[in-house]
């Protein structure tokens, strides 16, 4: 989205095309890396929270009998 928005502004306004190009390429390169890092940290926190809750709740025990 950032690349699309920066491309839309090319040739308009006082910023010039250099800023728009750098912003668009930067968005294409750095935004996926940023999303990956934020997703990793968020999932790390959720995994720790899940493990803490699972340790307290101790899960559900299911017993099955196999009749022959």
N, C-alpha and C positions, 0 to 999 in steps of 0.2 A: 504494500500500500504506500509506503514512504517513497519508494522508487517511482511509482505511478504519479503520486502527487508532485514530486520534484520534476518529473518529466513534463507534467502539465504546465508548469510555470516557466519552461525554457523560452527565452526570448521576451519575457514580459517583466515589467518592473525594473527596479534599479539594482537588483542583486547581480544580475548578469548570468550568463550561462555557465561560467566556471563553477560558481557556488552550487548551482542546480545539479551539475554533473557530479561533483564531489559528493554532494548529499545523496544523490541517487545510487552511486556506486557504493558509497559507505553503507547505505541501508541494505543493499543486496549482499554485502560481505559481512558486516558486523552484526546485523540484526539476527540472523540465524544462529550465530555464535552466542549472542546474548540470550536468546530464547533457550538454547541448549543448556547454558550455565544456570539460568533461573529454573528451568525444569528439573535439572539434576538436584539442585539445592532443595527445591520444594518436595521432590520425591524422597530425598534423604530425610527430611523432617517428617513426612507422612509415614515412612517406614519405621522410624524410631517411635512415633506415636502409636502405630499399629502394634509394634512389639511390646510396648508398655501396657497397652490395654489388653492384649492377649495374655500377658503374664498375670494380670490381675484377674481376668475372667476365667482363665484356665481352660478355655475351649468347651466343646460339647462332646460327651462320650456316647457313642452309638454301639449297641451290642446287636449282633446278628447271629442267628442260629441257622445252620444249614441242615435241613432234614433230608435224609437219604432213604 
